[in-house]
Amino acid sequence: MPTARKRSRRQSALPRDDRTRAVAAALRIAADEGWNAATLDRIAAEAELSLEALQAMFPSRAALLVAFVGDIDRDMLARAAGVDGGDSPRDRLFGVLMARLDALRPYRNAVTSIARAAPLEPATACALVVATRRSLAWMLAAAGISHTGIDGALRMKGLGVIFASTLWAWSRDDSADLSATMAHLDRQLLRVEKFLGILQGIATPRARSARA
C-alpha cells in the first residue's frame, strides 16, 4: 500500500502534456543517473508513455535535446523582455545571459550531466551545437544586437565562447545569488567587448527604438 500511495502521488504530479512529460522525464534521469542512463525506453517508462507515443514526438534523444533547448529559449526571451534597451550593449548582453541561466537553473544537474556526456556521444554533441547556434542568435536578438552577416557571425562566435565559459562557472556556483557566476560573466564581457561588435552604432532597430 505505501508503494501504491507513492506511485499515485507521482502520477498526480506528472504534467498532463505528453511532450512536456517526455522532456521532464529525460532531464530527471539525466540529473539523477547521468545522460547515458536516459535511454529511449527509460524515458518512455518514466514519462508513462508508450515507445510509439514517444517516437511520434521525438525520433531520437537528440531531437528531445533540441526541444529542451527551444523551451529554454522561450523562457529566456520571456525573462529578458524587461532588459532595458537603453543600456549599453554589454549590459544588455549581461541581462540576457543571466536570464538564460535563470531559466536553466532548475535543470542544472541535468545540464551538467549532458555537457559531460556530449564529447563522447557524437549525436548529442551535434544536436547541442545546432541548438546552441540558434540560441546564440536569439540571445543577440534579445539584447538588440545584430546577428546577421559577417559581423553577426563573429559576434555569435564570441558570444558562444562567453556562454560556454560562463556555463562552466555556473555549474560550479553554489551561491544563492549566483554572485560568482555574475562576476565571471562580467569579466568575460569586459574582455571581449571590443570584439563583440562594439556594438555602438550597430544595434538593431528594436534597440535604437528603445533608446529613442
C-alpha positions in Angstrom: 0.0 0.0 0.0 2.7 2.6 0.7 4.2 1.9 -2.7 0.8 2.4 -4.3 0.3 5.7 -2.5 3.8 6.9 -3.5 3.1 5.9 -7.2 -0.3 7.7 -7.1 1.3 10.9 -5.8 3.9 10.7 -8.5 1.3 10.2 -11.2 -0.7 13.2 -10.0 2.4 15.3 -10.1 3.2 14.5 -13.7 2.4 17.2 -16.3 -0.6 16.3 -18.4 1.1 17.3 -21.7 2.9 14.3 -23.2 5.7 16.3 -24.8 6.4 18.1 -21.5 6.3 14.8 -19.6 8.9 13.3 -22.0 11.3 16.2 -21.8 10.9 16.4 -18.0 11.5 12.6 -17.7 14.7 12.7 -19.7 16.0 15.6 -17.6 15.2 13.8 -14.3 17.0 10.7 -15.4 20.0 12.7 -16.6 20.1 14.6 -13.3 19.8 11.5 -11.1 21.8 8.9 -13.1 23.6 10.6 -16.0 22.6 11.3 -19.6 23.8 7.8 -20.6 21.1 6.3 -18.5 18.4 8.3 -20.3 17.7 5.7 -22.9 14.5 5.9 -25.0 12.8 3.1 -23.2 13.7 4.6 -19.8 12.4 8.0 -20.9 9.1 6.5 -22.1 8.7 4.5 -18.9 9.5 7.5 -16.6 7.0 9.7 -18.6 4.4 6.8 -18.6 4.3 6.8 -22.4 4.5 4.1 -24.9 7.5 3.9 -27.1 5.3 4.6 -30.1 4.0 7.8 -28.5 7.5 8.9 -27.6 8.8 8.2 -31.1 5.9 10.2 -32.7 7.1 13.3 -30.8 10.9 12.7 -30.7 12.5 10.3 -33.2 15.8 10.4 -31.2 17.3 11.6 -28.0 19.0 14.4 -30.0 15.6 15.7 -31.1 14.5 15.7 -27.5 17.5 17.8 -26.5 16.8 20.3 -29.3 13.2 20.6 -28.0 14.5 21.3 -24.5 16.9 24.0 -25.7 14.0 25.6 -27.6 11.9 25.6 -24.4 14.8 27.4 -22.6 15.0 29.9 -25.5 11.3 30.8 -25.0 11.7 31.0 -21.2 14.8 33.2 -21.6 13.0 35.6 -24.0 10.2 36.0 -21.6 12.5 36.7 -18.7 14.7 39.1 -20.9 11.7 41.1 -22.1 12.4 43.6 -19.3 16.0 44.2 -20.4 16.4 48.0 -20.8 17.1 48.8 -24.5 18.8 52.0 -23.4 21.6 50.2 -21.5 24.9 49.6 -23.1 25.2 46.6 -25.4 27.4 44.9 -22.8 24.8 45.5 -20.1 22.0 44.2 -22.3 24.0 41.0 -23.1 24.7 40.6 -19.4 21.0 40.8 -18.6 20.1 38.3 -21.4 22.7 35.7 -20.4 21.6 35.9 -16.8 18.0 35.4 -17.9 19.1 32.3 -19.7 20.9 30.9 -16.7 17.9 31.7 -14.5 15.8 29.6 -17.0 18.3 26.8 -16.8 18.7 26.8 -13.0 16.1 24.2 -12.2 17.9 21.8 -14.6 21.5 22.4 -13.6 22.3 18.8 -12.6 20.8 17.6 -15.9 22.6 20.2 -18.0 25.9 19.4 -16.3 25.4 15.7 -17.0 24.5 16.2 -20.6 27.5 18.5 -21.1 29.8 15.9 -19.7 28.4 13.1 -21.9 28.4 15.1 -25.1 32.1 14.8 -26.0 31.7 11.0 -26.1 28.4 11.0 -27.9 28.5 12.5 -31.5 24.7 12.6 -31.8 24.3 14.5 -28.6 27.2 16.8 -29.4 25.9 17.7 -32.9 22.4 18.3 -31.5 23.8 20.7 -28.9 25.9 22.5 -31.5 23.0 23.1 -33.8 20.6 24.1 -31.0 23.1 26.3 -29.3 23.8 28.2 -32.5 20.1 29.0 -32.7 20.1 30.1 -29.1 23.0 32.5 -29.6 21.1 34.2 -32.4 18.1 34.6 -30.0 20.3 35.9 -27.2 21.8 38.6 -29.5 18.3 39.5 -30.8 17.0 39.8 -27.2 19.9 42.2 -26.5 19.1 44.2 -29.6 22.3 43.3 -31.4 22.6 42.3 -35.0 23.5 38.6 -35.6 23.5 38.6 -39.4 26.3 39.0 -41.9 30.0 38.5 -41.3 29.9 40.8 -38.3 27.0 38.9 -36.8 28.8 35.6 -37.3 31.8 36.9 -35.4 29.5 38.1 -32.6 27.8 34.8 -32.4 31.2 33.0 -32.2 32.4 35.4 -29.5 29.2 35.1 -27.5 29.4 31.3 -27.8 32.8 31.4 -26.1 31.5 33.6 -23.4 28.4 31.5 -22.8 30.4 28.2 -22.7 32.8 29.7 -20.2 30.0 31.2 -18.1 28.1 27.9 -18.2 31.1 26.1 -16.7 31.4 28.7 -13.9 27.6 28.5 -13.3 27.7 24.7 -13.0 30.1 25.1 -10.0 28.5 28.1 -8.4 26.7 27.1 -5.2 25.9 30.7 -4.1 22.2 31.6 -3.6 22.5 34.7 -5.7 24.9 33.3 -8.4 27.4 36.1 -7.4 30.4 34.1 -8.6 28.7 33.4 -12.0 27.8 37.1 -12.4 31.3 38.2 -11.6 32.7 35.7 -14.1 30.3 36.8 -16.8 31.0 40.4 -16.3 34.8 39.8 -16.6 34.3 37.8 -19.8 32.1 40.6 -21.4 34.7 43.2 -20.5 37.5 41.2 -22.1 35.7 40.8 -25.4 33.7 44.0 -25.5 35.7 45.3 -28.4 35.4 42.1 -30.3 31.6 41.7 -29.9 30.6 44.3 -32.3 31.4 47.2 -30.3 28.1 47.3 -30.6 27.9 51.1 -30.8 26.0 52.3 -33.8 25.1 48.8 -35.0 22.3 47.9 -32.7 19.1 46.6 -34.3 16.1 48.8 -35.0 14.5 47.4 -31.8 17.3 48.6 -29.6 17.5 52.0 -31.4 13.8 52.5 -31.0 14.0 51.6 -27.3 16.8 54.1 -26.7 14.8 56.8 -28.6 
